[in-house]
């Protein structure tokens, strides 16, 4: 059983907040010159990308990919970490805490968490 910790909760929120839709699908041009959507094999997604995935379903109009609410996750993450409404020093401390919590994770791309 997975232990519920502050880091685990923040990792889940960050996976959603910093998800990148281009990891799930891309628009390309086929051999006829028509645009097509190419879906990523979910087995090739990183663990963080899979956590951001809410659902995948086949419908009458094709396959629908739905991610969890990115803006809501950013809002919660910012509130929990004290980024909003604090003094500059509080914000810098919150960002430093985020950096340390996610060290070694692929949640953030290069330079995503910054104090500037």
C-alpha positions as CSV (number, residue, x, y, z in Angstrom):
1,X,0.0,0.0,0.0
2,X,1.3,3.5,-0.9
3,X,1.9,5.8,2.1
4,X,0.1,9.2,1.9
5,X,2.7,11.9,2.5
6,X,3.0,15.6,1.7
7,X,5.5,14.7,-1.0
8,X,3.2,12.0,-2.6
9,X,0.3,14.4,-2.7
10,X,2.4,17.2,-4.2
11,X,3.9,14.8,-6.7
12,X,0.4,13.9,-7.9
13,X,-0.6,17.6,-8.1
14,X,2.6,18.4,-10.0
15,X,2.2,15.6,-12.4
16,X,-1.2,17.1,-13.4
17,X,-0.2,20.8,-13.1
18,X,2.9,20.4,-15.3
19,X,1.5,17.8,-17.8
20,X,2.2,18.3,-21.5
21,X,-0.6,17.2,-23.8
22,X,2.0,16.7,-26.6
23,X,3.2,13.6,-24.7
24,X,-0.2,11.9,-25.4
25,X,-0.9,12.9,-29.0
26,X,0.5,14.9,-31.9
27,X,-0.7,16.2,-35.1
28,X,1.2,15.0,-38.2
29,X,0.9,14.9,-41.9
30,X,0.3,11.6,-43.5
31,X,1.6,10.4,-46.9
32,X,-1.5,12.0,-48.7
33,X,-0.6,15.4,-47.1
34,X,-3.6,15.3,-44.7
35,X,-3.4,16.1,-41.1
36,X,-3.8,13.1,-38.7
37,X,-3.6,12.7,-35.0
38,X,-1.1,10.2,-33.7
39,X,-1.7,8.8,-30.2
40,X,1.1,7.8,-27.9
41,X,1.1,4.2,-26.7
42,X,0.3,4.5,-23.0
43,X,2.9,1.9,-22.2
44,X,5.5,4.4,-23.4
45,X,4.3,7.2,-21.2
46,X,6.3,8.1,-18.1
47,X,4.8,7.5,-14.7
48,X,4.2,11.2,-14.2
49,X,2.4,11.5,-17.6
50,X,0.2,8.5,-16.8
51,X,-0.8,10.2,-13.5
52,X,-2.1,13.2,-15.4
53,X,-4.3,11.0,-17.6
54,X,-8.0,11.1,-16.5
55,X,-9.5,8.8,-19.2
56,X,-9.1,7.4,-22.6
57,X,-12.3,6.2,-24.4
58,X,-13.4,5.3,-27.8
59,X,-16.6,7.0,-29.0
60,X,-18.6,7.5,-32.1
61,X,-16.3,10.3,-33.2
62,X,-13.0,8.7,-32.4
63,X,-10.8,8.4,-29.4
64,X,-11.0,11.0,-26.6
65,X,-8.1,11.7,-24.3
66,X,-8.9,13.6,-21.1
67,X,-6.4,14.9,-18.7
68,X,-7.1,16.0,-15.1
69,X,-7.8,19.8,-14.6
70,X,-4.4,21.4,-15.0
71,X,-5.4,24.9,-13.8
72,X,-7.1,23.5,-10.7
73,X,-3.9,21.5,-9.9
74,X,-1.8,24.6,-10.4
75,X,-4.1,26.6,-8.1
76,X,-4.0,23.9,-5.3
77,X,-0.3,23.4,-5.7
78,X,0.4,27.2,-5.4
79,X,-1.9,27.5,-2.4
80,X,-0.4,24.5,-0.6
81,X,3.1,25.8,-1.2
82,X,2.4,29.4,-0.2
83,X,3.1,30.9,-3.6
84,X,0.1,33.2,-3.6
85,X,-0.4,36.3,-1.6
86,X,2.8,36.0,0.5
87,X,5.9,38.1,0.7
88,X,8.6,37.7,-1.8
89,X,10.7,35.7,0.7
90,X,7.8,33.4,1.4
91,X,7.4,32.7,-2.3
92,X,11.2,32.0,-2.7
93,X,11.0,29.6,0.2
94,X,8.0,27.8,-1.4
95,X,9.7,27.5,-4.7
96,X,12.9,26.2,-3.1
97,X,10.7,23.6,-1.3
98,X,9.1,22.5,-4.6
99,X,12.5,22.2,-6.2
100,X,13.8,19.9,-3.4
101,X,10.6,17.8,-3.4
102,X,10.7,17.0,-7.1
103,X,14.5,16.5,-7.5
104,X,15.0,13.6,-9.8
105,X,11.4,13.5,-11.0
106,X,10.5,14.1,-14.6
107,X,7.5,16.2,-13.6
108,X,9.3,19.4,-14.3
109,X,11.2,20.1,-17.5
110,X,14.4,21.9,-17.4
111,X,14.0,25.3,-15.8
112,X,10.3,24.9,-15.0
113,X,10.4,25.7,-11.3
114,X,12.0,29.1,-11.0
115,X,11.9,32.0,-8.6
116,X,11.9,34.6,-11.3
